[in-house]
Amino acid sequence: MKYLRNLSAKLNLPFGDVKRVNVYGLLGYSSWKWTAYLGNLTAHDTDNGVSYGMGADLFSDRVNGVNIEVVRYLDSSIGGESYTLDTASTGYIQRF
């Protein structure tokens, strides 16, 4: 992949008085370019479109938590073959 660019808006839905669980949705726009080489053959594609995803922030206390997120950045086709780029990630969060 040469590049993947994304700009997204995030809609949060916190739960509870202490806000230990935060569920959110993502909606955005992505553009990408990839190139593949096999010997003397080269294939490439550049495209753009809507990206979307969802995630959750889970806090064990008021400061420390983990983040879980899934995003579909692209859903396209080239030469009659479809492909997608999905990600799943986890992370550590510390409020201060």
N, C-alpha and C positions, 0 to 999 in steps of 0.2 A: 504494500500500500504506500503510495507516494504521500498522500495526506488525507486526513479526515477532519473536517471543521464542523463545529456544531454550536448553535446558539439556542438555548432552551429556557422556557419559563417553568417555574416550580410552584405548584399549588400544595400548600401544607394543610394537614388536618391533625392538629394535636389532640391527644386524648388525656383526660384526667386533670385534676387540679395541679399536680406536680409536673405535668408534661413529660412523663417518662416514656411515652410512646407517641411517635410522630409518623404518620403515614402520608405519603405524598405521590403526586403524579407529575410527570414531565411531558411537555409538548414543545417541539422545536423544529428547527430547520437544519439540515446537514448537507454538506457538499463533500465529494470525495473523488479521488483519482487513484487508480491502481494500474500497475504495469507488471506483466509476467514475461519472463524470457525462457525459452527452451531452444538451445542451440542457436540457429539463425532465425528462429520464429519469435515474433513479439506480439503480444496481445495487450490491449489497454482499454480502459473505459473511464469516462468522467461523467458524473451524474450528480443530481441533487434531489432533495425531497424532504418529506415530513419525517421526523424522528419522534419516538415516544417511549415512555417507560414508566416505571413505578419503583418505589422503595419505601423503606421504613428505618427510622432511627429509634433504637431501643436503649434506654438508660437504666443502669443498675442503681444509680443515685442521681443527685442533681447535677453532677459534673461529668461522670464517665459513662460512655455508651458505645454501641456498635452501630454501624450502618450497613444495610443490605439493599442492593439496587440492581435492577435489570433494565436494559435499554436496547431498543431496536433502532440502530442508526440508519440502516438502509435496507431496502427491499426492492430489488431491481432485476433486470434480465438483460442478457446480451446473447445474440445469436440463437435465440429460442430457449436458452437455459436461464433459469431464475437463480438468484442467490440473495442471501441476507447477511447482514453483519449485526450480530447480537452480542451484548456483553453482560456479564454477571460479575458483581464486585462486592467486596466487604471492606469495611474500614473501621478505624477507631476514632471516636469523637471525644473531645475534651472541651467542655464549656468553661469559659473564664470571664 
